[in-house]
Amino acid sequence: MERRKIYYAGAYIRMSKEDKGSIENQGRLIEEYVKRREEIVLCTRYVDEGYRGGDFIRPGFLHMMEDIENRKINCVIVKDLSRFGRNYIESGMYIEQVFPNMGVRFISVNDNYDSAELADGTTGGLDVAFKNLI
């Protein structure tokens, strides 16, 4: 019997001042997603309220990266790619290089993106880039 890998996840939630919606709505969406995934345990939320997505110098994001480095989480879940970041080059660097090299699964719920579902070892490449641009 094959043992299924357990992922310890952090929900990353970002809202700029201009965004319509709420921190709680993003959190609920991610929690509902996790309820349908036996292999994922949601450990914590990392919240950046009032921060733009143009750079990654945000307290919640930096705390999340620290927890990844300390192996407290090995999965990052976001509502969509725009909540992760608006700088598509830097976002792509994390999604396609940093997270895979650190063994971190990345999930964008509304974009139907899950790095664990990329069977051929690729990182999503053009799909992620186009979604991030849009």
C-alpha positions as CSV (number, residue, x, y, z in Angstrom):
1,M,0.0,0.0,0.0
2,E,1.4,3.3,-1.1
3,R,1.6,6.0,1.5
4,R,0.2,9.4,0.4
5,K,2.4,12.4,1.0
6,I,0.9,14.9,3.4
7,Y,1.2,18.6,2.6
8,Y,1.3,21.2,5.3
9,A,-0.2,24.3,3.7
10,G,-0.2,28.0,4.3
11,A,-3.0,30.1,2.8
12,Y,-1.5,33.3,1.3
13,I,-4.1,36.1,1.2
14,R,-3.4,39.6,-0.1
15,M,-5.8,42.5,-0.5
16,S,-4.7,45.9,-1.7
17,K,-6.6,49.0,-0.7
18,E,-8.2,49.2,-4.1
19,D,-9.5,45.6,-4.1
20,K,-13.1,44.8,-3.7
21,G,-13.8,41.6,-1.7
22,S,-12.5,40.5,1.6
23,I,-9.8,38.7,3.4
24,E,-12.4,36.4,4.9
25,N,-13.8,35.5,1.5
26,Q,-10.4,34.4,0.2
27,G,-9.8,32.4,3.4
28,R,-13.2,30.6,3.1
29,L,-12.5,29.8,-0.6
30,I,-9.2,28.2,0.4
31,E,-10.6,26.4,3.4
32,E,-13.4,24.9,1.2
33,Y,-10.8,23.8,-1.3
34,V,-8.7,22.1,1.4
35,K,-11.7,20.2,2.8
36,R,-11.9,18.3,-0.5
37,R,-8.2,17.3,-0.3
38,E,-7.3,14.6,2.1
39,E,-3.6,15.1,1.6
40,I,-3.6,18.8,2.6
41,V,-3.6,20.1,6.2
42,L,-4.1,23.9,6.4
43,C,-1.8,25.1,9.1
44,T,-2.0,28.9,8.9
45,R,-2.9,32.0,7.0
46,Y,-0.4,34.6,5.9
47,V,-2.2,37.9,5.3
48,D,-1.1,41.1,3.6
49,E,-3.9,43.6,3.9
50,G,-3.4,46.9,2.1
51,Y,-0.3,45.8,0.2
52,R,0.0,46.0,-3.6
53,G,1.2,43.0,-5.5
54,G,3.9,44.7,-7.4
55,D,6.7,43.5,-5.2
56,F,7.3,40.8,-2.6
57,I,8.4,42.9,0.3
58,R,5.3,42.2,2.3
59,P,5.2,41.1,6.0
60,G,2.9,38.1,5.4
61,F,4.8,36.9,2.4
62,L,8.1,37.2,4.2
63,H,6.8,35.3,7.2
64,M,5.5,32.6,4.8
65,M,8.9,32.3,3.2
66,E,10.5,32.0,6.6
67,D,8.1,29.2,7.5
68,I,9.0,27.4,4.2
69,E,12.7,27.7,4.9
70,N,12.1,26.3,8.4
71,R,10.0,23.5,6.9
72,K,6.8,24.4,8.8
73,I,4.9,24.4,5.5
74,N,5.5,22.7,2.2
75,C,2.4,23.9,0.3
76,V,1.2,27.4,-0.6
77,I,-2.4,28.0,-1.6
78,V,-3.8,31.2,-3.0
79,K,-7.2,32.3,-4.3
80,D,-5.7,33.2,-7.7
81,L,-2.4,34.3,-9.2
82,S,-3.2,38.0,-8.8
83,R,-3.4,37.5,-5.0
84,F,0.0,36.0,-5.0
85,G,1.6,38.9,-7.0
86,R,1.1,41.3,-9.8
87,N,4.8,41.2,-11.0
88,Y,4.5,38.3,-13.4
89,I,8.3,37.9,-13.7
90,E,8.9,37.7,-10.0
91,S,5.7,35.6,-9.5
92,G,6.9,33.2,-12.2
93,M,10.3,32.9,-10.5
94,Y,8.7,31.8,-7.3
95,I,6.2,29.4,-8.9
96,E,8.6,27.9,-11.5
97,Q,12.0,28.0,-9.7
98,V,12.0,28.8,-6.0
99,F,9.1,26.7,-4.8
100,P,10.0,23.6,-6.9
101,N,13.6,23.8,-5.7
102,M,12.3,24.0,-2.1
103,G,9.9,21.1,-2.6
104,V,6.9,23.3,-2.2
105,R,3.6,22.6,-3.8
106,F,1.8,25.7,-5.2
107,I,-1.9,25.9,-5.7
108,S,-4.0,28.7,-7.3
109,V,-7.6,27.7,-6.7
110,N,-9.5,29.8,-9.2
111,D,-6.8,29.3,-11.9
112,N,-7.0,25.5,-11.5
113,Y,-3.3,25.4,-11.1
114,D,-1.7,22.7,-8.9
115,S,2.0,22.1,-9.3
116,A,1.6,18.5,-8.0
117,E,-0.6,17.7,-11.0
118,L,2.1,18.5,-13.6
119,A,3.0,14.9,-14.4
120,D,5.9,15.6,-16.7
121,G,7.9,17.6,-14.2
122,T,7.2,20.9,-15.9
123,T,6.1,24.0,-14.0
124,G,3.2,25.2,-16.1
125,G,5.4,27.6,-18.2
126,L,3.3,29.5,-20.6
127,D,0.0,28.8,-18.9
128,V,1.2,30.4,-15.7
129,A,2.7,33.3,-17.5
130,F,-0.4,34.1,-19.5
131,K,-2.7,33.8,-16.5
132,N,-0.4,36.0,-14.5
133,L,-0.3,38.6,-17.2
134,I,-4.1,38.7,-17.4
